[in-house]
């Protein structure tokens, strides 16, 4: 009896990965993990984006929702043919973050370095703590 397949399926389910058939045109969808950090003046989102280049990223803000979309293609280099594929030929993912009105939209910036996407979200003036003087 081969117990490897059921264990693999259980691990995939536990890790919330969705696999689709592998092949030249197959896609594999997975939500990238993210850390959301907060300082006194800003929020920062760090996301793992292995194999993604900045041209393949689409980051937008609409109705106080930040959307991060990315697509990675893993085509075989020119002159090579894939004989076995364990890494997907294509990966596409989307992640949404509801920001509310605590972020100054005009100050949002993003940087991709060594497979880590860093999005800086400055807090709006209204959400910053302030000292109220008693008279």
C-alpha positions in Angstrom: 0.0 0.0 0.0 1.4 3.4 -1.0 0.8 5.9 1.8 2.8 8.7 0.2 0.0 10.0 -1.9 -2.6 10.5 0.9 0.1 12.1 3.1 1.0 14.5 0.3 -2.6 15.4 -0.2 -3.1 16.0 3.5 0.0 18.2 3.6 -1.2 20.2 0.6 -4.6 20.7 2.2 -3.0 21.8 5.5 -0.8 24.3 3.8 -3.7 25.6 1.7 -2.0 25.1 -1.6 -4.0 24.4 -4.7 -2.3 22.4 -7.3 -3.4 22.0 -10.9 -2.1 19.6 -13.4 1.6 20.2 -14.4 2.4 20.7 -18.0 3.5 23.4 -20.5 0.4 25.6 -20.0 -0.6 24.6 -16.5 -0.9 27.2 -13.8 -0.4 26.8 -10.0 -2.1 29.3 -7.8 -0.9 30.0 -4.3 -1.4 33.0 -2.0 2.0 34.4 -1.0 2.7 34.8 2.7 2.9 38.3 4.1 4.0 40.0 7.3 2.2 43.2 8.3 4.4 45.4 10.5 3.5 48.7 12.3 5.6 51.5 13.5 4.5 54.9 15.0 4.3 56.5 11.5 3.8 53.7 9.0 2.7 50.2 8.2 4.9 47.9 6.2 3.9 44.7 4.3 6.6 42.2 3.5 5.7 39.4 1.0 7.7 36.5 -0.4 7.9 36.8 -4.2 10.5 34.2 -5.3 11.2 34.3 -9.1 9.0 37.4 -9.7 10.4 40.5 -11.4 9.0 44.0 -10.9 7.6 44.1 -14.4 5.3 41.1 -13.4 3.9 42.9 -10.4 0.7 44.9 -10.4 0.0 46.8 -7.2 -3.1 49.0 -7.0 -5.3 50.8 -4.4 -9.0 51.1 -4.9 -11.8 51.8 -2.4 -9.3 51.5 0.5 -8.2 48.0 -0.6 -4.6 47.4 -1.6 -4.3 44.6 -4.3 -1.1 42.9 -5.1 -1.1 40.7 -8.3 1.9 38.8 -9.7 2.5 36.3 -12.4 5.7 34.3 -12.7 6.6 32.2 -15.7 9.1 29.4 -15.4 9.6 28.5 -19.0 12.6 26.3 -19.9 15.6 28.3 -21.2 16.1 28.5 -24.9 17.4 25.3 -26.3 16.1 23.2 -23.5 13.0 21.0 -23.3 11.3 20.2 -19.9 11.5 16.4 -19.3 10.1 16.7 -15.8 8.4 19.5 -14.1 8.0 19.8 -10.3 8.0 23.6 -10.5 5.0 25.1 -12.2 5.4 26.6 -15.7 3.2 29.5 -14.6 2.2 31.0 -11.2 -0.3 33.7 -10.7 -1.5 35.0 -7.4 -3.5 37.9 -6.0 -3.6 39.2 -2.4 -5.9 41.9 -1.0 -5.4 44.1 2.1 -8.2 46.3 3.5 -6.5 49.5 4.6 -9.4 51.5 5.9 -8.7 55.2 6.1 -5.6 55.0 8.3 -3.2 55.1 5.3 -2.1 58.2 3.3 -2.6 56.8 -0.2 -0.4 59.3 -1.9 2.7 58.2 0.1 2.5 54.4 -0.6 5.7 53.0 -2.1 6.9 49.5 -3.1 10.3 47.9 -3.5 11.2 44.4 -4.7 14.6 43.1 -3.6 15.9 39.5 -3.5 12.4 38.0 -3.9 10.9 40.1 -1.1 8.3 42.7 -1.9 8.2 45.5 0.7 5.3 47.9 0.6 5.5 51.0 2.8 2.1 52.5 3.9 2.5 55.8 5.7 -0.2 56.5 8.3 -2.6 59.4 7.6 -2.3 62.5 9.7 -5.8 61.7 11.2 -4.6 58.3 12.5 -1.3 59.5 14.1 -1.4 59.8 17.8 -1.3 63.4 19.1 -1.0 65.0 22.5 -3.9 67.1 23.5 -3.0 70.0 25.7 -5.3 70.7 28.7 -6.1 74.4 29.3 
